[in-house]
């Protein structure tokens, strides 16, 4: 795919991994070029970094730099990758109404004093998240541990991890005591309103009439 991303057909088969439940891994989802671009963007946005308990974050979607084309291509790629994910689960891609992609967030992981378990859908506000997408931007000793599924996914440049972001798929990051920097891109596919989908189709039909 253009602008530093591979065509979705080049994504490695996730079945080579031991996978539990609805967790899937796609290797080489992002090329080294796009990974480097995102890491550089993070480093150049010192004034826009927000520190959380387990990471430092830059909201790439709101980044003022003129990279709108790359951002849109990343959004489109996330939607395409989600369709491949549904194929791997042997489910129709339209099994739920899809509104779009949450803001793209570039994160540098930090070591908390205590082990922190993350659940991405915790309340009514975050329940709009239907599918979670986590892209590793560099290779490191760090793993993301989905401990209920007994799966630890090693950080590898360009690797994508796709999972249900609900309470059944809690995860934590384990760096085995290493101090190296680990960068990820994280976002979510949102549930949509079926009424809005119907209205949008009607609007398109009216324009094409």
N, C-alpha and C positions, 0 to 999 in steps of 0.2 A: 504494500500500500504506500502511497506517496507520503512525503513529508515525514520520513523517519519511522513509519509503521508498516508492518508486514501485512500482506493480504491475509484475511482470516483463514483461508485454506492452508496457509503455511504454518498455522499454529499446531504444535505437537499434540498427539493423541493423549488425552488425560488418562486413558486406561492403562498406561504403563506404570502408573502409581497405584499403591494400595489406598483405595478411597473408601470412605465410610459415609453412608447417608447421601445427602445432596451436596457434598463438598466436591469441587472439581479444581484441577490445576491445569493451566495452559502455559507451556513454555514458549519463550521467544515471542510473546504477545506484543512486546514493545522492543524495538531495536536499540542497540547501544547508543545510537545518535539521539533518539528522543529521550532516553534515560539521562544522558549527559545534559541535554538541554534543560530538563526539568530540575536536575540537581543544581545546575548553574543558576537557574531562575530563583531557586530557594536561597542560595548564597547571596545573590544580588539584592534580595528584598529584606535587608536587615530591619528596616523601619516598619515593615508590615508583618513581622513574625509574632505569633501568639504562642505563649507557653502554656501547656497543659500538664497533667500529671505524668503522662507517659510519652509525650512528644512535644516538639516545637513545630508550629504549623504556619504555612503560607497559603492563603486562599488564592489558588492559581486562577480561578474563574474571574476574580475581581482584580487581578494584577493589571496595573496600568500599562505595562509594556505592550507594544503593538504585535501581539501574537494571536490575534483573534482567529485566524485561519487554522492554526495548529490546535487551538482550544476546541474549535468546532469539530475538527477531524477526530480529536480524542473522544469527544462526546458521541459522535457517530460510531466510532469504533467500539465504545462501551456497549452501545445498543446492539451492534452486530455480534459482539462477543456473548452478550446475554442470550441471543437467539441460538448460538452454538451450544451454550450451556443447557438450554432447554432441550436441544436435540440429544445431548448426552444423557439427560434425565429421561429421555423418551416421552417428553411432554410437548404438546403443541405450544408454539411461541405465544399464541394469543390466549393462553389459559387464564391470564389476569389482565386487567386494563392497565396500560403503561402510560404514565404521564411524561416521563423524561428522566434526565440524569441530574442528580444533586451536584452542587458545586464541587469542582475538582480541587482536592486539598493535597499539597505536597507536605510531607511530614518527615522530620528527622527524629528518630526514636531516641528517647533518653531513658536512663535506668532509674526507676523509682526505688525508694528505700525498701518498700515491701512489694511482694508480688501483687499485681493488679489484674483482675479478671475483667474483661470488657464484654459487654452485651450492647450491640448497636441499636436495638429497638427496646426502649425501656418504658415508654409512656405513650400517651395519645399523640403527642407531637411527632415523635420519631417513628411511630408505627406506619407512617407513609412509606417507609423503606421496604421494598419487596425483595431486592437482591443486593448483596454486598460485593464490591469488587476491590481487591487489594493488589496493587502492582509493586513488586520489588524493583527498585531503581539501581541497586548495586548488589554485588555478591558479598556475602559475609557469613560469619558463623551463626548469626542469629536465626532463630526459628519462630514461626508463629504456631503456637500449640493449640489445636482444637482438641482439648483433653477429653471431652465426652465422646468424641469420635475416634480417640486414640490415634490422631494424625498430627505429626509435626512437619511443617513445610519449611524447608531450608530457604533462606534468602538467596536468590539467584537473579542476576540482572535480567530484566525483561519478563520475569515470571509473573503470571497472574493467578490469583486465588479467588475463586468465586464461591459464594456460600449464602445460605439464608441468614439474614442478620438478626434472627430472633433469639429468645432465651435458650433455645435448644442447642445453639451453636456458640456458646461462650468461648473466648480465646484469650490467650496472653502471649506476650513476646518473651522469649528466653534467649539471652545472648551468651550463656555459658561463661559469664564473667568477663567477656571481652569488652574492650573500650572503644572499638572501631565505630565509625559513623555508619548508620544504616538509614537509608532514605526510602520512602514508600510514597506512592500516589494512591489515594483512597477516595472512593465515591460510592454512590448507591443508585440503583434504578428505583424510581418512585412508582407507587400505585397511582392510577389515574381515576378520574371521575367518568363513568360510562356516559353520563349526560353530556359532558364536554366533548367526548370522542364523537358522539352522534352529531352534535352541533358542528364540529369541525368538518366531518364528512359532508354534511349538508352544505356548508359554506363552500367547500371545494367543488361539489357538484354544481352549485349555482354559478360559480365562476366559469366552469367549463361548459355550461349550457349555451 
